[in-house]
């Protein structure tokens, strides 16, 4: 299980995140993705904690909290989706009569 932490300051480090999340339990791992081209932080991170109860406590306390001048977005991380397309399909609406519908 992993926690997604978004809307982070670009100045934050993995140590900063470890310290904040340690207030809610044991931090097992912190991953701070970096931009390949610039080498700078991408504005989000993933934090893993020792138990789901600790993760739930951290999410409840930190989601929407102001930290380093930003309102954090903290929730359960969704499983990573493979960005590779699996064949066919292209463009269009798929229903030729749909273009005449009003929304």
Biotite code that builds the C-alpha atoms (Angstrom):
import biotite.structure as struc

atoms = struc.array([
    struc.Atom([0.000, 0.000, 0.000], chain_id="A", res_id=1, res_name="UNK", atom_name="CA", element="C"),
    struc.Atom([1.236, 3.436, -0.850], chain_id="A", res_id=2, res_name="UNK", atom_name="CA", element="C"),
    struc.Atom([0.147, 7.020, -0.248], chain_id="A", res_id=3, res_name="UNK", atom_name="CA", element="C"),
    struc.Atom([0.093, 9.604, -3.032], chain_id="A", res_id=4, res_name="UNK", atom_name="CA", element="C"),
    struc.Atom([1.173, 13.084, -1.905], chain_id="A", res_id=5, res_name="UNK", atom_name="CA", element="C"),
    struc.Atom([0.454, 15.804, -4.440], chain_id="A", res_id=6, res_name="UNK", atom_name="CA", element="C"),
    struc.Atom([0.742, 19.572, -4.805], chain_id="A", res_id=7, res_name="UNK", atom_name="CA", element="C"),
    struc.Atom([4.133, 19.536, -3.125], chain_id="A", res_id=8, res_name="UNK", atom_name="CA", element="C"),
    struc.Atom([6.570, 22.410, -3.123], chain_id="A", res_id=9, res_name="UNK", atom_name="CA", element="C"),
    struc.Atom([9.368, 21.803, -5.617], chain_id="A", res_id=10, res_name="UNK", atom_name="CA", element="C"),
    struc.Atom([11.807, 22.399, -2.759], chain_id="A", res_id=11, res_name="UNK", atom_name="CA", element="C"),
    struc.Atom([10.669, 19.397, -0.678], chain_id="A", res_id=12, res_name="UNK", atom_name="CA", element="C"),
    struc.Atom([13.017, 16.444, -0.109], chain_id="A", res_id=13, res_name="UNK", atom_name="CA", element="C"),
    struc.Atom([12.396, 12.831, 0.775], chain_id="A", res_id=14, res_name="UNK", atom_name="CA", element="C"),
    struc.Atom([13.789, 13.589, 4.252], chain_id="A", res_id=15, res_name="UNK", atom_name="CA", element="C"),
    struc.Atom([11.216, 16.373, 4.691], chain_id="A", res_id=16, res_name="UNK", atom_name="CA", element="C"),
    struc.Atom([8.420, 13.971, 3.790], chain_id="A", res_id=17, res_name="UNK", atom_name="CA", element="C"),
    struc.Atom([9.780, 11.258, 6.079], chain_id="A", res_id=18, res_name="UNK", atom_name="CA", element="C"),
    struc.Atom([9.768, 13.644, 9.014], chain_id="A", res_id=19, res_name="UNK", atom_name="CA", element="C"),
    struc.Atom([6.195, 14.803, 8.425], chain_id="A", res_id=20, res_name="UNK", atom_name="CA", element="C"),
    struc.Atom([4.770, 11.311, 7.902], chain_id="A", res_id=21, res_name="UNK", atom_name="CA", element="C"),
    struc.Atom([6.757, 9.860, 10.832], chain_id="A", res_id=22, res_name="UNK", atom_name="CA", element="C"),
    struc.Atom([4.400, 11.767, 13.126], chain_id="A", res_id=23, res_name="UNK", atom_name="CA", element="C"),
    struc.Atom([1.732, 9.214, 12.134], chain_id="A", res_id=24, res_name="UNK", atom_name="CA", element="C"),
    struc.Atom([3.798, 6.021, 12.223], chain_id="A", res_id=25, res_name="UNK", atom_name="CA", element="C"),
    struc.Atom([6.773, 4.224, 10.769], chain_id="A", res_id=26, res_name="UNK", atom_name="CA", element="C"),
    struc.Atom([7.752, 5.364, 7.283], chain_id="A", res_id=27, res_name="UNK", atom_name="CA", element="C"),
    struc.Atom([8.953, 2.403, 5.224], chain_id="A", res_id=28, res_name="UNK", atom_name="CA", element="C"),
    struc.Atom([9.812, 4.232, 2.003], chain_id="A", res_id=29, res_name="UNK", atom_name="CA", element="C"),
    struc.Atom([9.573, 7.618, 0.303], chain_id="A", res_id=30, res_name="UNK", atom_name="CA", element="C"),
    struc.Atom([9.775, 7.984, -3.468], chain_id="A", res_id=31, res_name="UNK", atom_name="CA", element="C"),
    struc.Atom([10.121, 11.461, -4.983], chain_id="A", res_id=32, res_name="UNK", atom_name="CA", element="C"),
    struc.Atom([9.927, 11.230, -8.806], chain_id="A", res_id=33, res_name="UNK", atom_name="CA", element="C"),
    struc.Atom([12.238, 13.578, -10.677], chain_id="A", res_id=34, res_name="UNK", atom_name="CA", element="C"),
    struc.Atom([11.761, 15.034, -14.142], chain_id="A", res_id=35, res_name="UNK", atom_name="CA", element="C"),
    struc.Atom([14.089, 13.272, -16.607], chain_id="A", res_id=36, res_name="UNK", atom_name="CA", element="C"),
    struc.Atom([14.932, 16.405, -18.546], chain_id="A", res_id=37, res_name="UNK", atom_name="CA", element="C"),
    struc.Atom([15.356, 18.984, -15.781], chain_id="A", res_id=38, res_name="UNK", atom_name="CA", element="C"),
    struc.Atom([16.344, 16.745, -12.864], chain_id="A", res_id=39, res_name="UNK", atom_name="CA", element="C"),
    struc.Atom([13.889, 18.653, -10.683], chain_id="A", res_id=40, res_name="UNK", atom_name="CA", element="C"),
    struc.Atom([11.120, 17.247, -8.524], chain_id="A", res_id=41, res_name="UNK", atom_name="CA", element="C"),
    struc.Atom([7.792, 16.765, -10.304], chain_id="A", res_id=42, res_name="UNK", atom_name="CA", element="C"),
    struc.Atom([5.566, 18.073, -7.469], chain_id="A", res_id=43, res_name="UNK", atom_name="CA", element="C"),
    struc.Atom([4.335, 14.772, -6.096], chain_id="A", res_id=44, res_name="UNK", atom_name="CA", element="C"),
    struc.Atom([5.653, 11.792, -4.150], chain_id="A", res_id=45, res_name="UNK", atom_name="CA", element="C"),
    struc.Atom([4.727, 8.393, -2.773], chain_id="A", res_id=46, res_name="UNK", atom_name="CA", element="C"),
    struc.Atom([5.063, 7.379, 0.863], chain_id="A", res_id=47, res_name="UNK", atom_name="CA", element="C"),
    struc.Atom([4.787, 3.849, 2.241], chain_id="A", res_id=48, res_name="UNK", atom_name="CA", element="C"),
    struc.Atom([4.135, 3.246, 5.915], chain_id="A", res_id=49, res_name="UNK", atom_name="CA", element="C"),
    struc.Atom([4.370, 0.151, 8.101], chain_id="A", res_id=50, res_name="UNK", atom_name="CA", element="C"),
    struc.Atom([0.617, -0.417, 8.432], chain_id="A", res_id=51, res_name="UNK", atom_name="CA", element="C"),
    struc.Atom([-2.648, 0.555, 6.810], chain_id="A", res_id=52, res_name="UNK", atom_name="CA", element="C"),
    struc.Atom([-3.805, 2.105, 10.088], chain_id="A", res_id=53, res_name="UNK", atom_name="CA", element="C"),
    struc.Atom([-0.791, 4.436, 10.054], chain_id="A", res_id=54, res_name="UNK", atom_name="CA", element="C"),
    struc.Atom([-1.420, 5.307, 6.422], chain_id="A", res_id=55, res_name="UNK", atom_name="CA", element="C"),
    struc.Atom([-5.087, 6.048, 7.150], chain_id="A", res_id=56, res_name="UNK", atom_name="CA", element="C"),
    struc.Atom([-4.103, 8.320, 10.055], chain_id="A", res_id=57, res_name="UNK", atom_name="CA", element="C"),
    struc.Atom([-1.610, 10.210, 7.874], chain_id="A", res_id=58, res_name="UNK", atom_name="CA", element="C"),
    struc.Atom([-4.127, 10.621, 5.048], chain_id="A", res_id=59, res_name="UNK", atom_name="CA", element="C"),
    struc.Atom([-6.833, 11.871, 7.441], chain_id="A", res_id=60, res_name="UNK", atom_name="CA", element="C"),
    struc.Atom([-4.484, 14.383, 9.052], chain_id="A", res_id=61, res_name="UNK", atom_name="CA", element="C"),
    struc.Atom([-2.596, 15.657, 6.016], chain_id="A", res_id=62, res_name="UNK", atom_name="CA", element="C"),
    struc.Atom([-5.084, 15.745, 3.134], chain_id="A", res_id=63, res_name="UNK", atom_name="CA", element="C"),
    struc.Atom([-5.827, 19.428, 2.551], chain_id="A", res_id=64, res_name="UNK", atom_name="CA", element="C"),
    struc.Atom([-3.273, 20.566, 5.146], chain_id="A", res_id=65, res_name="UNK", atom_name="CA", element="C"),
    struc.Atom([-1.099, 23.565, 4.314], chain_id="A", res_id=66, res_name="UNK", atom_name="CA", element="C"),
    struc.Atom([2.617, 22.714, 4.209], chain_id="A", res_id=67, res_name="UNK", atom_name="CA", element="C"),
    struc.Atom([5.444, 24.747, 2.726], chain_id="A", res_id=68, res_name="UNK", atom_name="CA", element="C"),
    struc.Atom([2.942, 27.226, 1.321], chain_id="A", res_id=69, res_name="UNK", atom_name="CA", element="C"),
    struc.Atom([0.793, 24.640, -0.464], chain_id="A", res_id=70, res_name="UNK", atom_name="CA", element="C"),
    struc.Atom([-2.390, 22.690, 0.276], chain_id="A", res_id=71, res_name="UNK", atom_name="CA", element="C"),
    struc.Atom([-1.449, 19.028, 0.170], chain_id="A", res_id=72, res_name="UNK", atom_name="CA", element="C"),
    struc.Atom([-3.416, 16.409, -1.723], chain_id="A", res_id=73, res_name="UNK", atom_name="CA", element="C"),
    struc.Atom([-2.956, 13.135, 0.181], chain_id="A", res_id=74, res_name="UNK", atom_name="CA", element="C"),
    struc.Atom([-4.763, 9.879, -0.624], chain_id="A", res_id=75, res_name="UNK", atom_name="CA", element="C"),
    struc.Atom([-4.268, 6.191, -1.297], chain_id="A", res_id=76, res_name="UNK", atom_name="CA", element="C"),
    struc.Atom([-2.135, 5.720, -4.371], chain_id="A", res_id=77, res_name="UNK", atom_name="CA", element="C"),
    struc.Atom([-3.833, 4.058, -7.300], chain_id="A", res_id=78, res_name="UNK", atom_name="CA", element="C"),
    struc.Atom([-2.098, 1.119, -8.953], chain_id="A", res_id=79, res_name="UNK", atom_name="CA", element="C"),
    struc.Atom([0.180, 2.236, -11.747], chain_id="A", res_id=80, res_name="UNK", atom_name="CA", element="C"),
    struc.Atom([-1.326, 1.833, -15.184], chain_id="A", res_id=81, res_name="UNK", atom_name="CA", element="C"),
    struc.Atom([0.817, 0.774, -18.094], chain_id="A", res_id=82, res_name="UNK", atom_name="CA", element="C"),
    struc.Atom([0.973, 3.665, -20.548], chain_id="A", res_id=83, res_name="UNK", atom_name="CA", element="C"),
    struc.Atom([1.450, 1.368, -23.534], chain_id="A", res_id=84, res_name="UNK", atom_name="CA", element="C"),
    struc.Atom([-1.545, 1.190, -25.809], chain_id="A", res_id=85, res_name="UNK", atom_name="CA", element="C"),
    struc.Atom([-2.878, -2.246, -26.483], chain_id="A", res_id=86, res_name="UNK", atom_name="CA", element="C"),
    struc.Atom([-3.737, -2.198, -30.134], chain_id="A", res_id=87, res_name="UNK", atom_name="CA", element="C"),
    struc.Atom([-6.414, -0.764, -32.390], chain_id="A", res_id=88, res_name="UNK", atom_name="CA", element="C"),
    struc.Atom([-8.975, 1.903, -32.038], chain_id="A", res_id=89, res_name="UNK", atom_name="CA", element="C"),
    struc.Atom([-8.372, 5.366, -33.078], chain_id="A", res_id=90, res_name="UNK", atom_name="CA", element="C"),
    struc.Atom([-9.922, 8.760, -32.891], chain_id="A", res_id=91, res_name="UNK", atom_name="CA", element="C"),
    struc.Atom([-13.578, 9.395, -33.438], chain_id="A", res_id=92, res_name="UNK", atom_name="CA", element="C"),
    struc.Atom([-16.565, 9.003, -31.213], chain_id="A", res_id=93, res_name="UNK", atom_name="CA", element="C"),
    struc.Atom([-17.403, 5.462, -32.224], chain_id="A", res_id=94, res_name="UNK", atom_name="CA", element="C"),
    struc.Atom([-21.055, 6.374, -32.849], chain_id="A", res_id=95, res_name="UNK", atom_name="CA", element="C"),
    struc.Atom([-21.646, 8.138, -36.138], chain_id="A", res_id=96, res_name="UNK", atom_name="CA", element="C"),
    struc.Atom([-24.939, 9.690, -34.990], chain_id="A", res_id=97, res_name="UNK", atom_name="CA", element="C"),
    struc.Atom([-23.434, 11.142, -31.850], chain_id="A", res_id=98, res_name="UNK", atom_name="CA", element="C"),
    struc.Atom([-22.139, 14.269, -33.581], chain_id="A", res_id=99, res_name="UNK", atom_name="CA", element="C"),
    struc.Atom([-25.675, 15.519, -33.989], chain_id="A", res_id=100, res_name="UNK", atom_name="CA", element="C"),
    struc.Atom([-26.507, 15.156, -30.281], chain_id="A", res_id=101, res_name="UNK", atom_name="CA", element="C"),
    struc.Atom([-26.558, 18.253, -28.098], chain_id="A", res_id=102, res_name="UNK", atom_name="CA", element="C"),
    struc.Atom([-25.169, 18.223, -24.601], chain_id="A", res_id=103, res_name="UNK", atom_name="CA", element="C"),
])
